[in-house]
Amino acid sequence: MIFIPLILAHLLGDFILQPNSWVAAKEKKKGGSIYLYIHVLLHTVLAFVFLWNLKLWWIALIIGITHFLIDWTKLNFQNAKTKRTWFFIDQLAHILVIGAVSVFYFPYFRWEDFFNAESLKLITAIVFLTVPSSILIKTVISIWTPITIEHSKLQTESLVNAGKYIGILERLLVFVFILVNHWEGVGFMIAAKSVFRFSDLAEAKQRKLTEYVLIGTLLSFGIAVLTGILVKI
């Protein structure tokens, strides 16, 4: 089955190997940005590498062409108000293309000759729980972002990107706890974060900020738990 390898290639190309500077340049210059074409080329190469079959070069080409068309459409039609909506449309379109190609051309693929399917599924889940999940959660809760002076002060007293990396680590730990059937570890993680994180927010007396962080935390744990369950199925 080629679906999981292509999803892994997509996660790497769209989230792990795409710097924020590329995203900013694409949003500014749209189709005139060189980084759009580098990004599409990267996806094409990644798809070809993960397929690892010269006879399937045209599938990688389809992935590259459709990725360009989808990204070009998003860049030209999104604005500040619809950026969040277009993010989900963009990702859904990519997944649908990968799904359609995978279903139609499944008989031509023999992935077991190169990697174990279970190992690849595990790697894909781990990649998803890092930067892709962080961006997904940030996008989902962006509509509730509290803009306050106190919030700004609280942010300046924090380490750069600390929240992002804390979220990644907690999701990976929860994922591991579920894989080894130690659900009590998930409860420990929630309790530990509640003690350290929410006590600070309570002292700041920022109810909106506390609710905002709570939503993000529950989404983070929920994504990790759901991913762990799906991998074990």
Secondary structure, 3 states (H helix, E strand, C coil): CCHHHHHHHHHHHHHHCCCHHHHHHHHHHHHHCHHHHHHHHHHHHHHHHHHCCHHHHHHHHHHHHHHHHHHHHHHHHCCCCCHHHHHHHHHHHHHHHHHHHHHHHHHHCCHHHCCCHHHHHHHHHHHHCCHHHHHHHHHHHHHHCCCCHHHHHHHHCCCCCHHHHHHHHHHHHHHHHHHCCCCHHHHHHHHHHHHHHHHHHHHHCCHHHHHHHHHHHHHHHHHHHHHHHHHHC
